Amino acid sequence: MNLESVESEIDRIVVSETDLKNRLQELADQVTEDFKGRDLLLIGVLKGAAMAMADMARMINLHLEMDWMAVSSYGAGTKSSGVVRILKDLDKDITGREILIVEDILDTGLTLSWLKSNLESRGAKSVEILTVLRKPTEAKVKVDAKYVGFDIPAEFVVGYGLDYNEKYRNLPFIAVLAKHMYM
């Protein structure tokens, strides 16, 4: 899917494909350095983080393992409800593991705060967060994301894993969805 196929459905691109790739490589290099000699487990948050998880796993220059969780606080809307439900739990025991949560977006912080606490309560040795996007003005709770791709304004974005009603995840860039598409 390219820009021409969705031009009337988006307002503007906020992070280009090139900028995404470059910043993710910078983050992967930092993760490689920070976790050198450690037993790293990437935990991707489905479905939004699928693109970032795949790219980060290829870019991080370490032996690592991957697992997935699916949690929901959105439903079909465009705002977080704040109520987190586990839709798919981990397959691995994380006791004593060094965890890097890979997430698509940090907005209110409610989901990631809950998820980090949940993983820590399961006996993880450490839990760090990598998020592709962060909306600082939307924060309702403080979440320390060690690795942040881009700070963006409080607008509804799609692409690179982010969706609206399961569409737009496959865009290679991140764009503001036109209001007429969801209002």
Secondary structure as UniProt FT lines:
FT   HELIX           3..6
FT   HELIX           7..9
FT   STRAND          10..15
FT   HELIX           17..34
FT   TURN            35..37
FT   STRAND          40..46
FT   TURN            47..49
FT   HELIX           50..59
FT   STRAND          64..72
FT   TURN            75..76
FT   STRAND          85..88
FT   TURN            95..96
FT   STRAND          98..106
FT   HELIX           110..121
FT   TURN            122..123
FT   STRAND          126..134
FT   HELIX           136..138
FT   STRAND          147..151
FT   STRAND          157..159
FT   TURN            160..161
FT   TURN            165..166
FT   TURN            169..170
FT   STRAND          174..177
FT   HELIX           179..181
//
